[in-house]
Amino acid sequence: MLRLGLAVAVAVLVLDQASKVWILDLMAPPRVIEVTGFLNLVLVWNRGISFGMLGDGGASQAWVLAAFGVIVAGGLVIWLQRAALPRLPSLGIGLVAGGAVGNAVDRLRFGAVVDFVDVHAAGWHWPAFNVADSAITLGVIALLLDAVLRDGRQRA
């Protein structure tokens, strides 16, 4: 399943970077574009980690976070290569690795991650996110689901 995981990682990276090129062009000048009653397009420069935490570390932090993302992706690819994994965890690893590299590319290019999806309801806004963030989330869910299902099968 190495090919599946790598193909998914590359697809996520390409989709993530293409969506960010598109949003940077669309949002010049920055503004809010209402798509639906619960979804906006915005331009947010996330200099921190998840949800903007630790976002005041400066340029050196961007390099550290980018390096961390690349190391995580590399470790996941090694895991994918060495283990005979079924389809679901291979898919999950590819999603996480592609998302990690996509956000690392942003940090190296801009010193921050380009976030642009704003989901909201009743005056409450989820922190803005992007394709890479979505892929990482779905990849972790796939890995957790596989672990739960595999544990259930082993007990039966």
N, C-alpha and C positions, 0 to 999 in steps of 0.2 A: 504493500500500500504506500510505499515511498513516493511513487509517481503521483498518486492521488493527493497526498499531503502537499507535495511541492507544487503541483498544478493549482491547488486551492490557494496556497500562499502567494504565488505569483499573480493569480487572478485578483485576490484581495488587494495586493500592492498596487496593481495597475488601476483598478477601480477607485481605490482610495486617492491615489495621486491625481487621476483624471478628474475626480469630483472636486478636489481642492483647486485645481487649475481653473475649472469652470466657476466655482464659487468666488474665487478671488477676482476673476474677470467680471462676474455678475454684480458683485458687491462694491464696485468702484464707482462712486464713493460708498462707504459703509452705510447701511440702512437696514430696516426690518422689512422683509417681504412676507406678508401673510399668505400662506398656502391654503390652510383650512382654519376652522375655528379653534383647533388645538395644535397646529403646527406652523411654525414660522421658519424662514431662513434668515440667519443672522451671521455676522462675522465676529468670531471671538478668538483672540490669540491666547491660548492656554500655555502659560509659561511654567506651570507646575505639573504635578502628577494628576491622578484621578480627581475630577471635580475641581481642579485648580489648586489643590492643596500644595503647600510648599512652593508657591509661585513667585517668590521674591529672591531666588538664589542667583540671579544674574546669568551672564553668558557661560560661566564655567558649569553651572548647574545644567544648562541645556546640553552640553557635551557629555556630562556624566549620565544624564537620563537617556541620551541617544545611545551611548555605549552600553548601558544596561539593557535597553531594548534589543540591540543587536546581539548581545551575549545570550539573552533569553531565547531569541529566535534561533541562534546557533545551537543552543542546548536542545531545543525542541526538535530541530532537524536531525541532530545526532540520535536522539531518542527514537525518532521516526525511522531512521536508517537501521538502527541496531535491533529494534524489537519487531517481532512479527505481529503487528497490530491489525485488528479488524478495521473495517471501513469507518465506523463512527469515531473512534479515537484518532484515526489518521486525518479525518476531516476536521476534527476539533483542533488538532495540532497545527494543521495548515492554516486554519482561521486565525489562531492566536499568533503564529509566527508572521503571517502576512500583515496583520494589524500592527504588531510590534515594530516591524521594519517600516511600515508606512508612517507611523508617528515619529520614528527615529529620523527618517528622511526629512520631515518637517523641522525637527529640532536642529538638524545640521544646516538646513537651508535658511531657516528664518529665526532660529533661536526660540521658537515656540511652535505649538501644534495648532493647525487651523481647524477650529470647530465651527459648525454651522447649522446643525439641526437643533431647533428649539421646540421641545414638546411642552405644552402647558395646558392646564385645566383649572378653572375656578380661581384664577389669579396666582396659581402655583406654577413655577417653571422648573422643569428638570434641567440640570446643568447641560449646556450645549455639548454636542458630541459630533462625531464624524463616522465615515465608513469604517475606518480602522477600529475605532472604539466599539462599533457594533459587531464587527467580526471577532474581536477579542471576547466580548461578552458571549456571543453565540458559541464560540469555540470552547470556552470554559463550561458552558452549559452542556455541550456535547460530551466533554470529558467527564463531567460529573454524572451525567445520565448513563454513560457507558460503565462507570464504576459501580453505580447502583444496580444496573441491570446485570452486570457480570457477577456481583456479589450475590444477587438473588438467584442466579443460575447455579452458582457454586454451592449454595445452601440446599438447593432442591435435590 
